[in-house]
Amino acid sequence: MTKKKKENKSKETKKENLKPLYWLVWFGIFLVVLYFISGAVFREISSFNYEGLEFSKEKFGDIPVFHHYYYFTDGAGDLVKYNFYLRLDPRKNVVPIEGEVEFDTQGRFNYISVDANLGECEYASVAIAELSAFLTNNEMKVRGAMPDLIQSERNNVDFATCVNPKDRYVVLVEKGDETKIVREDMCYKVEVANCEILEALEKLQIQALLDAKARAADAAK
């Protein structure tokens, strides 16, 4: 075999030996690209924008939640990050609501007045605790109440309806034929059908955020 033929054969052998390496490199590149693509798709699926608010789907222990955060300036002038959690997907919460949502931020109590008959609903305590925590953590004072005078006296709690008191914000939560929220002066009349109290009170919270954001935008103009 001539020297030239030996050199050509040696080159061909090297190429054959390098083929598995080429495939390994290209396969590695493919895996990296696939990782970034799948990661981007996953992030897109687990996060979404609702009416200008960014939410991410997460887990609080074993409970799936929808998380949004925002900043506000507290009474001491410090910037505070608030983590806002919902149990229900706001995109699928179709509870109708009428009227702008706002609460007293000047130190007076905002009442949450709940019909005792709603206590039989599975998520009643969760929904009320959520709303109370939302208002309290945003530096608004909250006081529990009942819309039935006799029951309020028996349980030693405040009595509050849409007509009493007239100078305070009241969230009146009662049973109704249809789940909906209607503002009447300083009262938010929350009617709950089929124990949809969580849907109703989470809708009230998300609308409160949207309306607060709109007011802030108007004030900045």
C-alpha positions in Angstrom: 0.0 0.0 0.0 1.4 3.4 -1.0 2.0 6.1 1.5 -0.7 8.3 0.0 -3.3 5.5 0.3 -2.3 4.9 3.9 -2.8 8.6 4.7 -6.3 8.6 3.0 -7.3 5.5 4.9 -6.1 7.1 8.2 -8.2 10.2 7.5 -11.3 8.1 6.8 -10.8 6.2 10.0 -10.6 9.4 12.0 -13.8 10.7 10.4 -15.6 7.4 11.3 -14.3 7.7 14.9 -15.5 11.3 15.2 -19.1 10.6 14.0 -20.3 9.4 17.4 -18.8 12.6 18.9 -20.6 14.8 16.4 -23.9 13.1 17.2 -23.3 13.5 20.9 -22.6 17.2 20.5 -25.6 17.8 18.3 -27.8 15.8 20.7 -26.5 17.9 23.6 -27.4 21.1 21.8 -30.8 19.7 21.0 -31.4 19.0 24.7 -30.3 22.5 25.7 -32.6 24.1 23.2 -35.5 21.8 24.2 -34.9 22.7 27.9 -35.2 26.5 27.2 -38.2 26.1 24.9 -40.0 23.8 27.4 -39.1 26.2 30.3 -40.5 29.2 28.4 -43.7 27.3 27.6 -44.1 26.2 31.2 -43.7 29.7 32.4 -46.2 30.9 29.9 -48.7 28.3 31.1 -48.1 29.0 34.8 -48.3 32.8 34.6 -50.9 35.1 32.9 -52.1 38.6 32.8 -55.6 39.4 34.1 -56.8 43.0 33.4 -53.3 44.3 33.7 -52.4 42.3 36.8 -49.7 39.6 36.5 -50.5 36.3 38.2 -48.6 33.1 38.6 -50.0 29.7 39.4 -48.3 28.3 42.5 -48.8 25.9 45.4 -49.2 27.0 49.1 -48.4 23.6 50.6 -50.8 21.3 48.8 -53.2 24.0 47.9 -53.0 25.5 44.4 -53.2 29.3 44.5 -52.9 32.2 42.1 -50.3 34.8 43.2 -50.0 38.4 42.4 -47.8 41.0 44.2 -47.7 44.7 44.3 -46.1 47.5 46.4 -47.7 50.2 48.4 -46.5 52.9 50.8 -47.6 52.3 54.4 -48.5 54.8 57.1 -44.9 55.2 58.1 -43.9 56.0 54.6 -42.2 52.7 53.9 -42.5 50.8 50.7 -44.3 47.4 51.4 -44.5 44.4 49.1 -47.8 42.7 49.4 -48.4 39.1 48.3 -51.9 38.7 47.1 -53.3 35.1 46.8 -56.5 33.8 45.4 -57.7 30.2 45.5 -59.8 30.6 42.3 -58.5 31.5 38.8 -59.7 35.2 38.4 -60.1 34.6 34.6 -62.8 32.0 35.4 -64.6 34.0 38.2 -67.6 35.3 36.5 -69.5 36.7 39.5 -71.1 40.0 38.2 -70.2 43.1 40.1 -71.7 46.6 39.8 -70.1 49.8 41.1 -66.6 50.9 42.0 -65.0 49.2 45.0 -63.2 51.2 47.6 -62.9 51.2 51.4 -62.1 53.6 54.2 -58.4 54.1 54.6 -58.7 57.0 57.1 -58.8 54.8 60.2 -62.5 54.1 60.6 -63.8 50.6 60.6 -65.0 48.8 57.5 -67.6 46.3 58.4 -67.9 42.7 57.1 -71.5 41.7 58.0 -72.3 38.1 57.3 -75.6 36.2 57.4 -75.2 33.4 60.0 -77.0 31.0 57.7 -73.9 31.0 55.4 -72.0 29.3 58.1 -73.1 26.0 56.7 -71.1 26.6 53.5 -67.8 24.8 53.2 -65.6 27.8 52.3 -67.5 30.4 54.3 -64.8 30.8 57.0 -62.0 30.7 54.4 -63.6 33.4 52.3 -64.3 35.7 55.2 -60.8 35.3 56.6 -59.3 36.0 53.1 -61.3 39.3 52.8 -60.5 40.3 56.3 -56.8 39.6 55.9 -56.7 41.5 52.5 -58.2 44.6 54.1 -56.1 44.4 57.3 -52.8 43.8 55.6 -53.5 46.8 53.4 -53.8 48.9 56.5 -57.6 49.2 56.7 -59.5 48.6 59.9 -62.0 45.8 59.8 -64.8 44.8 62.2 -67.0 41.8 62.0 -70.8 42.3 62.2 -74.1 40.5 61.7 -77.1 41.8 59.6 -79.7 40.4 62.1 -80.1 42.6 65.2 -81.2 39.8 67.5 -78.4 37.5 66.5 -75.9 40.4 66.8 -77.0 41.1 70.3 -77.0 37.4 71.2 -73.5 37.0 69.9 -72.2 40.4 71.2 -71.1 41.7 67.8 -71.9 44.8 65.9 -75.1 45.1 63.9 -74.5 46.3 60.3 -76.6 46.4 57.1 -76.8 48.6 54.0 -78.8 51.2 56.0 -77.1 51.1 59.4 -74.6 52.6 59.8 -74.8 54.9 56.8 -71.3 56.6 57.3 -69.2 53.4 57.1 -68.3 51.0 54.3 -70.1 47.7 54.8 -69.7 44.4 53.0 -73.1 42.7 53.5 -73.0 39.0 52.7 -76.3 37.3 52.5 -78.0 34.4 50.8 -79.6 35.1 47.5 -81.1 33.6 44.4 -78.1 34.6 42.3 -74.4 35.2 43.2 -73.7 38.8 42.5 -72.3 42.0 44.0 -74.0 45.4 43.8 -72.8 48.6 45.4 -75.4 50.7 47.2 -73.9 54.0 48.4 -71.2 52.8 51.0 -72.5 49.2 51.1 -71.5 46.3 48.9 -74.4 43.9 48.8 -73.0 40.5 48.2 -75.7 37.9 47.4 -74.6 34.3 47.6 -76.4 31.4 45.9 -75.3 27.8 46.0 -72.7 28.6 48.7 -70.6 30.5 46.2 -69.2 32.7 48.9 -65.5 32.2 48.0 -66.3 33.2 44.4 -68.1 36.3 45.5 -65.6 37.6 48.0 -62.6 36.9 45.8 -64.3 38.8 43.1 -64.7 41.7 45.4 -61.0 41.7 46.3 -59.8 41.5 42.7 -62.2 44.4 41.7 -60.9 46.4 44.7 -57.3 46.0 43.3 -58.4 47.0 39.7 -60.3 50.0 40.9 -57.5 51.1 43.2 -55.1 50.8 40.2 -57.4 52.9 38.0 -57.7 55.6 40.7 -53.9 55.8 41.1 -53.5 56.1 37.3 -56.0 59.0 37.2 -54.3 60.7 40.1 -50.9 60.5 38.3 -52.3 62.3 35.2 
